[in-house]
Amino acid sequence: MDPVTNPVMDVESLVAIDVHTHAEVSSKGHSSLDEDLHDASSAYFKVEGKRKPTLEETAAYYRERNMAAVIFTVDAESATGTPPVPNEEVAEAAAANADVLIPFASVDPFRGKAGVRQARRLVEEYGVKGFKFHPSIQGFFPNDRAVAYDLYEVIEETGAIALFHTGQTGIGAGVPGGGGIRLKYSNPLHVDDVAADFPHLRIILAHPSFPWQDEALAVATHKPGVHIDLSGWSPKYFPPQLVQYANTLLKDKVLFGSDFPVLTPDRWLADFDKLTIKEEVRPKILKENAARLLGLATP
C-alpha cells in the first residue's frame, strides 16, 4: 500500500495567512473553556453560527477561502482546572491538512520542567512552529523568571515563535469578577523584558493591546524580534496610531490575524478593505510578513 502523503502548502497561491485561530474542541467533544467562560465570550464577541468547529471543519473553512491558518489551543489548566485540547491532536490535524493549517501549541508555564520537556518534544516530534501564551488566563507575568524562562529558552533554542495575548480579553468579560481573570498580566511591557532577555526569540504580540496600544507599538519598534498581530478586533475599531505604524515603521512586522472562530476572517477582511492602508503594505500584512516569520516559501 502506498504511504500516506500529507498535502503541501502552496504559499504563492494563498490569499492570506491568518496567524491567530483557536482549536476550541477536541475530537472527543472536550472544550478548553468551561461553559460559563465560553458562553460569556460568545456574547462579548457577538458570535454568530457555530462556535466550536472541529479541527477538520476549520481546515475545510480555510481551504474554501484559499487561506492558511496558524492554529492552537490554550493550556491554562493550573489556573482553570480545565485541560486543553491536546497539543498533539492539533499538530496531527495540522499535518493531515498541511496545505492550510500551521501548528502552534500551548504549554501551561506552571507545568515546570515537565512543560519544558513537552515543548521540546512538540517541536522536534510534531513539527510545532510556535507557542501561544495567554498571561491573563494562565495567571502569570510573562517576565516572571521563575515561572516561564526555562520554557522560553527551549522555544528560542528550537527556533519556534512565542505568541502572547496582550491587552483586555473577552474571556471572562461579563462574568462576576471577570471569572477571576486579571488583566494586569497582559500588559505588553512585560513582554519587553522577555524580548530583552531572549534577543533571538521571535515574538508576536497578539491583538490591538487595549488599553496599552502605545506600549505595544513601542516594544515592537524597539525590539527587532517583536511583531504584532491584528486579531480579535474588527479593523474598523483599530486605534489610529496602530494604523499609522502599520503603514510606516511596522509595515514589515504587522500580521493578519482573525481570532477565529470568535471573529471570522470574512468579517475581518471586509472591514480591512475599508481601512486606509497603503496598497503596497496590504500584501505584507495579509501574507508576506507571516510567510517570512513562519519560514514558509515566499512569493
FIZA-219245 format. One line per 8 residues: number of its first residue (from 1); for each residue x, y, z of C-alpha. Coordinates in nm, 2 decimals, decimal comma, always signed. Example, Ala and Ser with C-alpha at 12.3 -4.5 7.8 and 13.67 -1.06 7.14 Angstrom:
residues 2
1 = +1,23:-0,45:+0,78 ~ +1,37:-0,11:+0,71
//
This chain:
residues 299
1 = +0,00:+0,00:+0,00 ~ +0,13:+0,34:-0,09 ~ +0,24:+0,56:+0,21 ~ +0,01:+0,85:+0,31 ~ +0,14:+1,18:+0,19 ~ +0,04:+1,49:+0,37 ~ -0,07:+1,78:+0,15 ~ +0,18:+2,06:+0,08
9 = +0,11:+2,43:+0,12 ~ +0,12:+2,64:-0,19 ~ +0,21:+2,97:-0,03 ~ +0,22:+3,16:-0,36 ~ -0,14:+3,09:-0,44 ~ -0,27:+3,17:-0,09 ~ -0,49:+3,48:-0,05 ~ -0,38:+3,53:+0,31
17 = -0,22:+3,37:+0,62 ~ -0,43:+3,41:+0,94 ~ -0,18:+3,38:+1,23 ~ -0,44:+3,36:+1,51 ~ -0,70:+3,09:+1,52 ~ -0,82:+2,87:+1,81 ~ -0,88:+2,49:+1,84 ~ -1,17:+2,50:+2,09
25 = -1,29:+2,14:+2,08 ~ -1,12:+1,81:+2,08 ~ -1,22:+1,51:+1,87 ~ -1,39:+1,38:+2,18 ~ -1,60:+1,69:+2,22 ~ -1,40:+1,83:+2,51 ~ -1,38:+2,21:+2,52 ~ -1,08:+2,41:+2,65
33 = -1,31:+2,66:+2,83 ~ -1,58:+2,59:+3,09 ~ -1,93:+2,67:+2,97 ~ -1,96:+2,99:+3,17 ~ -1,65:+3,15:+3,02 ~ -1,74:+3,01:+2,68 ~ -2,09:+3,15:+2,67 ~ -1,98:+3,49:+2,81
41 = -1,71:+3,52:+2,54 ~ -1,96:+3,43:+2,27 ~ -2,18:+3,71:+2,39 ~ -1,89:+3,95:+2,42 ~ -1,78:+3,88:+2,06 ~ -2,14:+3,86:+1,93 ~ -2,06:+3,52:+1,77 ~ -2,29:+3,41:+1,50
49 = -2,31:+3,05:+1,38 ~ -2,11:+2,75:+1,51 ~ -1,87:+2,85:+1,78 ~ -1,69:+2,51:+1,82 ~ -1,58:+2,39:+1,48 ~ -1,37:+2,07:+1,48 ~ -1,01:+2,08:+1,35 ~ -1,12:+1,92:+1,02
57 = -1,40:+2,18:+0,99 ~ -1,16:+2,46:+1,05 ~ -0,92:+2,32:+0,78 ~ -1,21:+2,30:+0,53 ~ -1,32:+2,65:+0,62 ~ -0,98:+2,80:+0,54 ~ -0,94:+2,57:+0,23 ~ -1,26:+2,71:+0,09
65 = -1,12:+3,06:+0,12 ~ -0,77:+2,97:-0,01 ~ -0,61:+3,08:+0,31 ~ -0,38:+2,93:+0,56 ~ -0,42:+2,95:+0,94 ~ -0,20:+2,92:+1,24 ~ -0,40:+2,71:+1,49 ~ -0,35:+2,64:+1,87
73 = -0,52:+2,56:+2,19 ~ -0,47:+2,74:+2,52 ~ -0,33:+2,54:+2,81 ~ -0,43:+2,71:+3,14 ~ -0,51:+2,40:+3,34 ~ -0,33:+2,51:+3,65 ~ -0,55:+2,82:+3,67 ~ -0,88:+2,70:+3,54
81 = -0,88:+2,32:+3,62 ~ -0,99:+2,26:+3,26 ~ -0,75:+2,06:+3,04 ~ -0,68:+2,20:+2,70 ~ -0,74:+2,04:+2,36 ~ -0,44:+1,82:+2,33 ~ -0,15:+1,98:+2,15 ~ -0,07:+1,65:+1,98
89 = -0,42:+1,64:+1,84 ~ -0,38:+1,99:+1,70 ~ -0,04:+1,91:+1,55 ~ -0,16:+1,58:+1,39 ~ -0,46:+1,76:+1,24 ~ -0,23:+2,03:+1,10 ~ -0,01:+1,76:+0,95 ~ -0,31:+1,60:+0,78
97 = -0,42:+1,94:+0,65 ~ -0,07:+2,09:+0,59 ~ -0,20:+2,27:+0,28 ~ -0,39:+2,51:+0,51 ~ -0,30:+2,46:+0,88 ~ +0,02:+2,56:+1,06 ~ +0,05:+2,41:+1,41 ~ +0,13:+2,61:+1,72
105 = +0,10:+2,47:+2,07 ~ +0,03:+2,59:+2,43 ~ +0,21:+2,48:+2,74 ~ +0,10:+2,60:+3,08 ~ +0,41:+2,77:+3,23 ~ +0,33:+2,62:+3,57 ~ +0,40:+2,27:+3,44 ~ +0,76:+2,34:+3,52
113 = +1,03:+2,10:+3,39 ~ +0,76:+1,87:+3,25 ~ +0,63:+2,15:+3,04 ~ +0,98:+2,23:+2,92 ~ +1,02:+1,87:+2,81 ~ +0,68:+1,87:+2,65 ~ +0,76:+2,19:+2,45 ~ +1,08:+2,04:+2,31
121 = +0,90:+1,72:+2,21 ~ +0,62:+1,91:+2,04 ~ +0,87:+2,09:+1,82 ~ +1,10:+1,80:+1,75 ~ +0,84:+1,52:+1,71 ~ +0,53:+1,71:+1,60 ~ +0,67:+2,00:+1,40 ~ +0,51:+2,27:+1,61
129 = +0,61:+2,61:+1,49 ~ +0,53:+2,82:+1,79 ~ +0,36:+2,85:+2,13 ~ +0,06:+3,05:+2,25 ~ +0,07:+3,22:+2,59 ~ -0,24:+3,39:+2,75 ~ -0,10:+3,55:+3,06 ~ -0,44:+3,67:+3,19
137 = -0,60:+3,33:+3,17 ~ -0,28:+3,14:+3,27 ~ -0,22:+3,38:+3,56 ~ +0,14:+3,47:+3,52 ~ +0,36:+3,77:+3,43 ~ +0,55:+3,69:+3,11 ~ +0,87:+3,83:+3,27 ~ +0,85:+3,60:+3,57
145 = +1,18:+3,43:+3,55 ~ +1,09:+3,15:+3,79 ~ +0,78:+3,05:+3,61 ~ +0,84:+3,09:+3,23 ~ +1,21:+3,15:+3,15 ~ +1,31:+2,78:+3,11 ~ +1,02:+2,74:+2,87 ~ +1,14:+3,05:+2,66
153 = +1,49:+2,90:+2,65 ~ +1,36:+2,59:+2,47 ~ +1,14:+2,80:+2,23 ~ +1,43:+3,02:+2,14 ~ +1,67:+2,73:+2,10 ~ +1,44:+2,54:+1,87 ~ +1,36:+2,84:+1,66 ~ +0,99:+2,84:+1,75
161 = +0,78:+3,15:+1,79 ~ +0,63:+3,28:+2,12 ~ +0,28:+3,44:+2,07 ~ +0,15:+3,64:+2,37 ~ -0,21:+3,75:+2,42 ~ -0,19:+4,12:+2,51 ~ -0,45:+4,37:+2,63 ~ -0,80:+4,32:+2,75
169 = -0,96:+3,98:+2,69 ~ -1,31:+3,88:+2,60 ~ -1,27:+3,57:+2,81 ~ -1,44:+3,63:+3,14 ~ -1,60:+3,96:+3,03 ~ -1,94:+4,00:+3,18 ~ -1,89:+3,71:+3,43 ~ -1,89:+3,82:+3,80
177 = -1,53:+3,92:+3,89 ~ -1,43:+3,86:+3,53 ~ -1,42:+3,49:+3,61 ~ -1,12:+3,57:+3,83 ~ -0,92:+3,66:+3,52 ~ -0,68:+3,96:+3,58 ~ -0,60:+4,19:+3,30 ~ -0,27:+4,32:+3,46
185 = -0,07:+4,02:+3,33 ~ -0,12:+4,11:+2,97 ~ +0,05:+4,45:+2,95 ~ +0,29:+4,41:+2,66 ~ +0,56:+4,59:+2,86 ~ +0,61:+4,26:+3,05 ~ +0,69:+4,10:+2,72 ~ +0,95:+4,37:+2,66
193 = +1,16:+4,21:+2,93 ~ +1,13:+3,88:+2,76 ~ +1,25:+4,03:+2,43 ~ +1,54:+4,19:+2,60 ~ +1,64:+3,87:+2,79 ~ +1,59:+3,64:+2,48 ~ +1,72:+3,86:+2,19 ~ +1,69:+3,58:+1,93
201 = +1,33:+3,48:+2,03 ~ +1,07:+3,56:+1,77 ~ +0,77:+3,71:+1,94 ~ +0,42:+3,81:+1,84 ~ +0,21:+4,05:+2,05 ~ -0,15:+3,94:+1,98 ~ -0,43:+4,19:+1,93 ~ -0,46:+4,56:+1,95
209 = -0,34:+4,59:+2,31 ~ -0,61:+4,80:+2,46 ~ -0,55:+4,98:+2,69 ~ -0,18:+4,95:+2,62 ~ -0,17:+5,01:+2,25 ~ +0,12:+5,26:+2,27 ~ +0,32:+5,03:+2,48 ~ +0,29:+4,75:+2,22
217 = +0,39:+4,98:+1,94 ~ +0,69:+5,10:+2,15 ~ +0,80:+4,74:+2,21 ~ +0,76:+4,63:+1,85 ~ +0,96:+4,93:+1,71 ~ +1,23:+4,89:+1,97 ~ +1,28:+4,51:+1,97 ~ +1,37:+4,36:+1,63
225 = +1,22:+4,02:+1,70 ~ +0,88:+4,15:+1,81 ~ +0,58:+4,15:+1,58 ~ +0,21:+4,25:+1,62 ~ -0,09:+4,05:+1,51 ~ -0,42:+4,23:+1,44 ~ -0,66:+3,97:+1,57 ~ -0,96:+3,99:+1,79
233 = -1,08:+4,33:+1,67 ~ -1,26:+4,44:+1,36 ~ -1,02:+4,67:+1,17 ~ -1,28:+4,95:+1,18 ~ -1,21:+4,98:+1,55 ~ -0,83:+4,99:+1,52 ~ -0,67:+5,29:+1,71 ~ -0,53:+5,55:+1,47
241 = -0,18:+5,51:+1,59 ~ -0,19:+5,14:+1,51 ~ -0,29:+5,21:+1,15 ~ -0,02:+5,48:+1,13 ~ +0,25:+5,24:+1,25 ~ +0,13:+4,96:+1,03 ~ +0,16:+5,18:+0,73 ~ +0,51:+5,30:+0,82
249 = +0,76:+5,19:+1,09 ~ +0,60:+4,84:+1,14 ~ +0,49:+4,77:+0,79 ~ +0,71:+4,45:+0,79 ~ +0,61:+4,34:+1,14 ~ +0,23:+4,36:+1,14 ~ +0,03:+4,04:+1,07 ~ -0,32:+3,95:+0,98
257 = -0,50:+3,75:+1,24 ~ -0,87:+3,70:+1,29 ~ -0,93:+3,52:+1,63 ~ -1,14:+3,25:+1,45 ~ -1,40:+3,12:+1,55 ~ -1,50:+3,42:+1,76 ~ -1,42:+3,66:+1,48 ~ -1,42:+3,53:+1,12
265 = -1,17:+3,62:+0,86 ~ -1,46:+3,71:+0,63 ~ -1,57:+3,99:+0,87 ~ -1,21:+4,10:+0,94 ~ -1,12:+4,12:+0,57 ~ -1,43:+4,30:+0,47 ~ -1,35:+4,58:+0,72 ~ -0,98:+4,57:+0,64
273 = -1,07:+4,65:+0,28 ~ -1,21:+4,99:+0,40 ~ -0,91:+5,07:+0,62 ~ -0,66:+5,34:+0,50 ~ -0,37:+5,10:+0,44 ~ -0,12:+5,17:+0,16 ~ -0,16:+4,94:-0,13 ~ +0,20:+4,83:-0,11
281 = +0,15:+4,74:+0,26 ~ -0,16:+4,53:+0,23 ~ +0,00:+4,22:+0,09 ~ +0,27:+4,24:+0,36 ~ +0,01:+4,24:+0,63 ~ -0,21:+3,98:+0,47 ~ +0,05:+3,72:+0,38 ~ +0,41:+3,82:+0,32
289 = +0,52:+3,92:+0,67 ~ +0,37:+3,60:+0,81 ~ +0,52:+3,38:+0,54 ~ +0,87:+3,52:+0,62 ~ +0,82:+3,49:+1,00 ~ +0,69:+3,13:+0,98 ~ +0,97:+3,03:+0,75 ~ +0,74:+2,94:+0,46
297 = +0,83:+2,98:+0,10 ~ +0,76:+3,34:+0,00 ~ +0,62:+3,45:-0,34
//
